Structures are given as C-alpha cells and as structure tokens.
C-alpha cells in the first residue's frame, strides 16, 4: 500500500475516533451521567438544560443555575427531578437564558457540599459558563442544601435563593457578601418558617443583602409560585459575584 494511501487511512480513522469521542451538543433538557473528578467514580446523574442558542456564538458565556431538589425526588430516576422547579418548567418547554444543572441526590442521602462542588467543577470545565454569574437555589431538602453549599463555598456564587429550608445562623457571616432571597410558606408544617426567619435575622445582623418572602397562605409548597415568577429570574440576572476568583 502506498504511503499516501496509508496516511489517508490513518487520518480517516483519527477523524472517526474524534467524532465518536466528542459528545453531541444537545440543547434543551437532557440526562447526564456524573463522574466525580475527586474520586474518579460514577456517583450520580443530573439533568442539564442548555438554551436553544447555546454554542451559536463561540465567545458567549452563559449564567448558570444550580438547582437542588427535595427529599421526594431522590433516587436513580431522573424523571423524578422534573417534578418541581426549573426542570419541570424546562421539560414543559419553557425557554431560559441560563444553563441549568439539576443533580439527583442518591437514595437515603443528603446533599453533600463536596459532591455538589464536584458537579459544579465539571460543568464549568465542560460548558461555556460565566463563572461570575453562578446562582444556587433549592427547595425543602434542597433549601437546606442551598444554605449548606453556599456556607461552605460562598466565593462560588453570585446570588442564592433557598426555599423552605434552614441553615446555621452562627455561620451567617460567611454569607454576608452574597445577595440572598429567602422564600417560605407561613403555613408550612413540614419545615417551620422560623427556620428561614432565623437565617434572615442573622444575616441582617451582619449587614447582608437579604430579602424574605413569606407567602401568607402557602404551606410547604412555596416553590411553585416562586419558580413561576419571571421576576425571580430577573433578580438573579441582576447579580454578579463580588470575587473574580475561579
């Protein structure tokens, strides 16, 4: 076989391998398998939403929402994650100007700041994320997870929005530089609204930029009207993180 023919065969094989190794860019809401960069093992799944115009302007970087679901959506079936919040809306066809990442917590587990940081690191490495516009929100167990992750890594987020959760008021000083919008239902019998109120009070005491929406007629579901409200997403987009560290 002539050298030029051999070279052409090698180049064709290389192109084929490259095309197989490069994942196809799928816009909209898609399931993804997560492999921890820390442990090197597969540790869970997540839903990824990419805007319809993602990738059409190569230099464009996108704001990111990290959404944490509640206890009822834990498991190994990503369809459960579509029950509430941004994944539910995206699955119904709503268009967002964000990348949205919705990890699924394993059965009988709790949100781990270390594991969530691994997910965030992976997304920022693989996709065109504006690292100064990363937003964190979650409901119920995800509300607790939002407080915990933001407390562990306040430098990562431009704004957070915990819904019907609770945190550690003693750690409020770590959150004083992050804009925070807290939501709860006044009639919540699953997570007492006092859990949010004590965080708001502690944050105000350290001079944080915090606001609290207490829905007078809502019970535990204080998330539907929050995530259905366009002003919520407008509020997120107003904020960029104070630190420019990666």
C-alpha positions as CSV (number, residue, x, y, z in Angstrom):
1,X,0.0,0.0,0.0
2,X,1.3,3.4,-1.0
3,X,2.4,5.8,1.9
4,X,-0.2,8.4,0.8
5,X,-2.9,5.8,1.0
6,X,-1.8,4.6,4.4
7,X,-1.7,8.3,5.6
8,X,-5.2,8.9,4.4
9,X,-6.5,5.8,6.1
10,X,-4.9,6.9,9.4
11,X,-6.3,10.4,9.1
12,X,-9.8,9.0,8.4
13,X,-9.6,6.7,11.4
14,X,-8.4,9.5,13.6
15,X,-11.3,11.7,12.5
16,X,-13.8,8.8,13.2
17,X,-12.4,8.3,16.7
18,X,-12.6,12.0,17.4
19,X,-16.2,12.2,16.2
20,X,-17.1,9.3,18.4
21,X,-15.3,10.7,21.5
22,X,-16.8,14.1,21.2
23,X,-20.3,14.2,22.7
24,X,-23.0,15.6,20.6
25,X,-24.2,19.0,21.8
26,X,-27.9,18.6,22.7
27,X,-29.8,21.8,23.6
28,X,-32.8,21.7,25.8
29,X,-33.2,19.3,28.8
30,X,-31.1,16.1,28.7
31,X,-30.0,13.5,31.2
32,X,-26.3,13.3,32.0
33,X,-24.1,10.8,34.0
34,X,-21.8,12.4,36.5
35,X,-18.3,11.0,37.2
36,X,-16.6,12.6,40.2
37,X,-13.3,14.3,39.4
38,X,-12.3,13.7,43.1
39,X,-13.0,10.0,43.4
40,X,-12.9,9.1,39.7
41,X,-16.1,7.0,40.1
42,X,-19.6,7.5,38.8
43,X,-21.6,9.0,41.6
44,X,-24.9,10.1,40.2
45,X,-27.0,11.7,37.5
46,X,-28.1,15.2,36.6
47,X,-30.4,17.0,34.2
48,X,-28.7,19.5,32.0
49,X,-30.5,22.4,30.3
50,X,-28.8,24.3,27.5
51,X,-30.5,27.3,25.9
52,X,-31.6,27.0,22.3
53,X,-28.9,29.5,21.2
54,X,-26.1,27.9,23.3
55,X,-22.9,27.5,21.2
56,X,-24.0,29.6,18.3
57,X,-21.7,32.4,19.4
58,X,-18.5,30.7,20.4
59,X,-17.3,33.5,22.6
60,X,-20.6,33.8,24.6
61,X,-20.5,32.6,28.2
62,X,-23.8,31.8,30.0
63,X,-25.2,32.3,33.5
64,X,-25.7,29.1,35.4
65,X,-28.4,27.9,37.8
66,X,-27.6,25.0,40.1
67,X,-31.0,23.6,41.3
68,X,-31.3,21.2,44.3
69,X,-34.5,19.2,44.5
70,X,-36.3,18.0,47.7
71,X,-36.2,14.7,49.5
72,X,-39.0,13.2,47.4
73,X,-37.0,13.3,44.2
74,X,-34.0,11.3,45.5
75,X,-33.2,8.1,43.6
76,X,-31.9,6.9,40.3
77,X,-34.7,8.0,38.1
78,X,-34.2,11.5,36.6
79,X,-37.9,11.8,35.7
80,X,-38.4,12.5,39.5
81,X,-36.3,15.6,39.2
82,X,-38.7,17.0,36.7
83,X,-41.5,17.2,39.3
84,X,-40.7,20.7,40.5
85,X,-38.8,23.9,39.8
86,X,-36.8,24.8,36.7
87,X,-36.5,21.2,35.4
88,X,-40.3,20.9,35.5
89,X,-40.6,24.2,33.5
90,X,-37.9,23.3,31.1
91,X,-39.5,19.9,30.4
92,X,-42.7,21.7,29.6
93,X,-41.0,23.8,27.0
94,X,-40.1,27.0,28.9
95,X,-37.0,28.7,27.5
96,X,-34.4,30.0,29.9
97,X,-31.5,32.3,29.4
98,X,-29.4,30.1,31.7
99,X,-27.6,26.8,31.7
100,X,-29.4,24.8,34.4
101,X,-27.9,21.9,36.2
102,X,-30.2,19.7,38.4
103,X,-28.3,16.9,40.1
104,X,-30.2,14.0,41.6
105,X,-29.3,13.0,45.2
106,X,-28.8,9.3,45.8
107,X,-31.5,7.4,47.8
108,X,-31.5,8.0,51.5
109,X,-28.7,10.5,51.2
110,X,-28.4,14.2,51.9
111,X,-27.0,17.0,49.8
112,X,-23.2,17.0,50.2
113,X,-21.3,20.3,49.6
114,X,-18.3,18.3,48.4
115,X,-20.2,16.3,45.9
116,X,-22.1,19.3,44.6
117,X,-18.8,21.2,44.2
118,X,-17.5,18.3,42.1
119,X,-20.6,18.7,39.9
120,X,-20.1,22.4,39.6
121,X,-16.5,22.0,38.7
122,X,-17.4,19.5,36.0
123,X,-20.0,21.8,34.4
124,X,-17.7,24.8,34.5
125,X,-15.0,22.8,32.8
126,X,-17.2,21.3,30.1
127,X,-19.5,24.2,29.2
128,X,-19.3,27.9,28.5
129,X,-20.3,29.1,32.0
130,X,-19.9,32.7,33.1
131,X,-18.3,32.0,36.5
132,X,-19.3,35.4,37.8
133,X,-23.0,34.6,37.3
134,X,-23.5,31.2,39.0
135,X,-26.7,31.0,41.0
136,X,-27.8,28.5,43.6
137,X,-31.4,27.6,44.6
138,X,-33.2,24.6,46.0
139,X,-36.4,23.6,47.8
140,X,-37.1,21.8,51.1
141,X,-34.1,19.4,51.4
142,X,-32.6,21.4,48.5
143,X,-33.2,24.6,50.5
144,X,-31.1,23.1,53.3
145,X,-28.6,22.1,50.7
146,X,-28.5,25.6,49.3
147,X,-27.7,27.1,52.7
148,X,-25.1,24.4,53.3
149,X,-23.3,24.7,50.0
150,X,-23.3,28.5,50.0
151,X,-21.9,28.5,53.5
152,X,-19.1,26.0,52.5
153,X,-18.2,27.9,49.3
154,X,-19.6,31.4,49.3
155,X,-17.0,32.5,46.8
156,X,-18.6,30.4,44.1
157,X,-22.0,32.2,43.9
158,X,-23.4,35.5,42.6
159,X,-26.7,35.0,44.4
160,X,-28.7,32.3,46.2
161,X,-32.3,31.6,46.8
162,X,-33.2,28.9,49.4
163,X,-36.8,27.9,49.6
164,X,-38.5,26.4,52.7
165,X,-35.1,25.3,54.1
166,X,-32.9,26.2,57.0
167,X,-29.2,26.8,57.8
168,X,-26.8,27.6,60.6
169,X,-27.4,31.2,61.9
170,X,-23.9,31.0,63.5
171,X,-22.4,30.9,60.0
172,X,-24.3,33.9,58.7
173,X,-21.1,35.9,58.5
174,X,-19.8,33.7,55.7
175,X,-22.8,34.7,53.6
176,X,-22.8,38.4,54.1
177,X,-21.4,39.2,50.7
178,X,-23.9,37.2,48.7
179,X,-27.3,38.6,47.7
180,X,-29.9,36.2,49.1
181,X,-33.7,35.9,48.5
182,X,-35.4,33.6,51.0
183,X,-38.8,32.1,50.5
184,X,-41.2,30.2,52.8
185,X,-44.8,29.4,53.4
186,X,-46.4,30.8,56.6
187,X,-48.4,27.6,57.0
188,X,-45.6,25.2,56.4
189,X,-45.9,22.3,58.8
190,X,-43.0,20.3,57.3
191,X,-40.2,22.8,57.7
192,X,-41.2,25.6,60.1
193,X,-40.9,29.1,58.6
194,X,-38.9,30.0,61.7
195,X,-36.0,28.1,60.1
196,X,-35.9,30.7,57.4
197,X,-36.7,33.6,59.7
198,X,-33.7,32.9,62.0
199,X,-31.4,32.8,59.0
200,X,-32.8,36.1,57.7
201,X,-32.4,37.7,61.2
202,X,-28.8,36.5,61.5
203,X,-28.0,37.8,58.0
204,X,-29.4,41.2,58.7
205,X,-27.4,41.4,61.9
206,X,-24.1,41.1,59.8
207,X,-25.3,43.5,57.2
208,X,-26.1,41.1,54.4
209,X,-28.1,41.9,51.4
210,X,-31.1,39.6,52.2
211,X,-34.8,39.7,51.5
212,X,-37.5,37.4,52.7
213,X,-40.8,36.5,51.0
214,X,-43.2,34.8,53.4
215,X,-46.3,33.6,51.5
216,X,-49.2,34.0,54.0
217,X,-51.4,31.2,52.5
218,X,-48.7,28.8,51.4
219,X,-47.9,25.6,53.2
220,X,-44.8,23.5,52.3
221,X,-45.1,24.2,48.6
222,X,-43.7,27.7,48.5
223,X,-41.6,26.9,45.4
224,X,-44.2,26.7,42.7
225,X,-45.2,30.4,42.8
226,X,-41.5,31.3,43.3
227,X,-40.2,29.5,40.2
228,X,-43.2,30.5,38.1
229,X,-42.5,34.2,38.8
230,X,-40.4,35.9,36.0
231,X,-39.2,38.4,38.5
232,X,-37.3,35.7,40.3
233,X,-35.1,35.1,37.3
234,X,-34.7,38.8,36.6
235,X,-33.5,39.2,40.1
236,X,-30.9,36.5,39.7
237,X,-29.5,38.1,36.5
238,X,-29.0,41.4,38.3
239,X,-26.2,39.9,40.3
240,X,-22.6,39.0,39.7
241,X,-20.3,37.6,42.3
242,X,-18.1,40.1,44.1
243,X,-15.0,37.9,43.9
244,X,-13.4,37.2,40.5
245,X,-11.5,34.2,41.7
246,X,-12.1,30.9,39.8
